[in-house]
Amino acid sequence: MNLLPLILVLVTTQIPCGPREFSDTCKCKQGMATACEALRQTDKKLADALEAAARQEARKVVEAAHAQQGAEESGASESEGEEAAQVSSDAPEPPECTGQEHHVISRRIARALKQHPILRGLYKARDKRFVAQAKDEESHCGYQRWHRDVDDEVVAWLRKTEDATREQFEAYLREIYSRPDMLARFPNGYGPL
């Protein structure tokens, strides 16, 4: 049983908050983009620093978990370890995902994009360039609560960031899908399938 996704979610959502940290500060520290945006309205430097720290911490956890998983797999037998070293010593093989395809640009987000002054016409619902394969059926099956929450977050960002460029929007999507809870659902990220 692979506990990597659960460990990632637990580690990053348990980042302690000080007694004087307000909700947005604490949630931004834990990597929640909407909280960072709210904090950015009052303290841009703090929001940027907390976001960067959360991303760096998430990267460290993911790299450590991948290294641990690779070590466990390579310890199975010497001959398997030698074969693995011959194939690639750079990174562990991505997991075989069997869940649903997830369209990052949902119908709801596409409607918001149609109203955006700069991004209008650049994306369409269920855009094939932005598809992620779920790890398993539990990770993505239909329009679950987490999916609605992500859509709400993206739509709110689009409404608030009317001057966003294509690069900024796609960087924002990459930030969302690099969060530990999203990596647990979509370990291979997103792109054309």
Secondary structure, DSSP 8 states (H G I E B T S, - for coil): ---HHHHHHHHHHT----TT--HHHHHHHTT-HHHHHHHHTT-HHHHHHHHHHHHHHHHHHHHHHHHHHHHHHHTS-HHHHHHHHHH-SSS-------S-EEESS-HHHHHHHHT-TTTTTS--TT-TTSEEE-SSTTT--SS-HHHHHHHHHHHHHHHH-TT--HHHHHHHHHHHHTSHHHHHH-TT-EE--
